[in-house]
Amino acid sequence: MDVWPRCLERLEAEFPLEDVHTWLKPLQAARREDITVLYAPNAFVRDEVRARYLARIRELLAHFAGNGEVSLEIGSLPRAAPEAMAETPISVVPPQAPSEPFAGNLDSHYTFENFVEGRSNQLGRAAALQAAQKPGDRSHNPLLLYGSTGLGKTHLMFAAGNAMRAANPSMRVLYLRSEQFFSAMMKALQEKAMEGFKRQFQRVDALLIDDIQFFAGKDRTQEEFFHTFNALFDSRQQIIMTCDRFPREVEGLEPRLKSRLAWGLSVAIDPPDFETRAQIVLSKARERGAQIPEDVAFLIAKKMRSNVRDLEGALNTLAARANFTGRAITQEFAQETLRDLLRAQMHSVGIPNIQKTVADYYGLQIKDLLSKRRTRSLARPRQMAMALAKELTEHSLPEIGDAFAGRDHTTVLHACRQIRTLMETDGKLREDWDKLLRKLSE
Ligand SMILES: Nc1ncnc2c1ncn2[C@@H]1O[C@H](COP(=O)(O)OP(=O)(O)OP(=O)(O)O)[C@@H](O)[C@H]1O
């Protein structure tokens, strides 16, 4: 069946590599009469694929095979050995004899070496490195990396796990998405096998748990996780977790769990700045052997601000199209290929949106922001809003000036310079800038 590899190639360009490896690569495809049958190795994968990818798979099959009908089943192709799974649903730790080395389930692709460091992720990287070098040390146990989607939290978590195993190959590092913890626990409950479920964690030296916001509202899972957490913590096993926001802001997480999560070190990962974004594009291009000129990397970095996954998606689209058409990746080619993607990004933020966000952030009215009053409590937020408009939109300085009650373009220029200079010395202002950028990029 040659249609599935082509679909998979597309899916690889569209979804994060880690997800493709976990959910899509393990699928096996066959044709039955006129429909495509996809075999998932277990119910867990089947359900995840159904929920997250099936709609897109249907579209791609319709495109490549002329028929998008698909049946998603559990099983494997006759005679074909199913691919090894990164995880099994009930036994979260791969089964093995005590004397065997721990197989682990880390994605070895994600390392510190291929993580591009910038101001936005410097602390997170340093913390993950520390955890890797001194696992279990109270100064960074548990380590919690938080920030919005696609900013490299999972990458850093894997990098820490891989570094632990590189330094000490016998180290047993287990990676679990929170959904996996949940599903395995539910299954253990149904099968009255909770003791076995709990025991598994005693065998690991470090536990990496991704996206703990998923636990919100799931009381029994939280309780179980709480006990697992305590047991690991007490015996000085390193715990690394990620969350899409600061846990205190996650509604539906139990207070005692929230407080426990904050025991060690919590570090925010912010959206990368322009230079870091450009470096990431260049680094990812090198990794996949694509020839991307710097000006194209700058173009992508300038237009796509919110998340690294989107940057990667843009790069993958370019590389795939260049491969397909045999054309070189130039500025013109990139503009043409990414036109819709770039337009969608630009639409998302306009000057009125920036003014409203900044006004709300500082507790002001928009009319104050636009007024002629020059008190410092108004002037600084106003400058911030202008600088953000320059950073986030394609509007010229005179256009931005116009949108701020007809100010001159030199005023806007001054605001941009002022904010840039202050950011070097004023930590609070820098933090405001980062938070506003994050809000506007969501
Ligand atoms: N600084 C960076 N250097 C290199 N690659 C990066 C960097 N930041 C993010 N990435 C890449 O971006 C992609 C998304 O990152 P990752 O999956 O770690 O995000 P995340 O923050 O865990 O998102 P989510 O909350 O959605 O799980 C990955 O392919 C990762 O390698």
PDBQT file of the ligand as one rigid body, heavy atoms in Angstrom, charges set to zero:
ROOT
HETATM    1  N1  LIG A 501      14.947  26.378  21.490  1.00  0.00    +0.000 N 
HETATM    2  C1  LIG A 501      14.652  25.378  20.654  1.00  0.00    +0.000 A 
HETATM    3  N2  LIG A 501      15.623  24.834  19.883  1.00  0.00    +0.000 NA
HETATM    4  C2  LIG A 501      15.329  23.836  19.021  1.00  0.00    +0.000 A 
HETATM    5  N3  LIG A 501      14.107  23.311  18.864  1.00  0.00    +0.000 NA
HETATM    6  C3  LIG A 501      13.116  23.812  19.595  1.00  0.00    +0.000 A 
HETATM    7  C4  LIG A 501      13.334  24.870  20.527  1.00  0.00    +0.000 A 
HETATM    8  N4  LIG A 501      12.168  25.172  21.121  1.00  0.00    +0.000 NA
HETATM    9  C5  LIG A 501      11.259  24.342  20.584  1.00  0.00    +0.000 A 
HETATM   10  N5  LIG A 501      11.815  23.523  19.668  1.00  0.00    +0.000 N 
HETATM   11  C6  LIG A 501      11.147  22.504  18.839  1.00  0.00    +0.000 C 
HETATM   12  O1  LIG A 501       9.776  22.849  18.731  1.00  0.00    +0.000 OA
HETATM   13  C7  LIG A 501       8.983  21.684  18.698  1.00  0.00    +0.000 C 
HETATM   14  C8  LIG A 501       7.931  21.775  19.771  1.00  0.00    +0.000 C 
HETATM   15  O2  LIG A 501       8.603  21.701  21.021  1.00  0.00    +0.000 OA
HETATM   16  P1  LIG A 501       8.029  20.873  22.255  1.00  0.00    +0.000 P 
HETATM   17  O3  LIG A 501       7.235  19.697  21.777  1.00  0.00    +0.000 OA
HETATM   18  O4  LIG A 501       9.154  20.603  23.179  1.00  0.00    +0.000 OA
HETATM   19  O5  LIG A 501       7.028  21.957  22.839  1.00  0.00    +0.000 OA
HETATM   20  P2  LIG A 501       6.216  21.969  24.174  1.00  0.00    +0.000 P 
HETATM   21  O6  LIG A 501       6.535  23.252  24.839  1.00  0.00    +0.000 OA
HETATM   22  O7  LIG A 501       6.435  20.730  24.947  1.00  0.00    +0.000 OA
HETATM   23  O8  LIG A 501       4.732  22.026  23.637  1.00  0.00    +0.000 OA
HETATM   24  P3  LIG A 501       3.397  21.301  24.194  1.00  0.00    +0.000 P 
HETATM   25  O9  LIG A 501       3.032  22.022  25.444  1.00  0.00    +0.000 OA
HETATM   26  O10 LIG A 501       2.415  21.541  23.103  1.00  0.00    +0.000 OA
HETATM   27  O11 LIG A 501       3.706  19.867  24.423  1.00  0.00    +0.000 OA
HETATM   28  C9  LIG A 501       9.927  20.494  18.880  1.00  0.00    +0.000 C 
HETATM   29  O12 LIG A 501      10.200  19.931  17.631  1.00  0.00    +0.000 OA
HETATM   30  C10 LIG A 501      11.189  21.122  19.451  1.00  0.00    +0.000 C 
HETATM   31  O13 LIG A 501      12.344  20.439  19.043  1.00  0.00    +0.000 OA
ENDROOT
TORSDOF 0
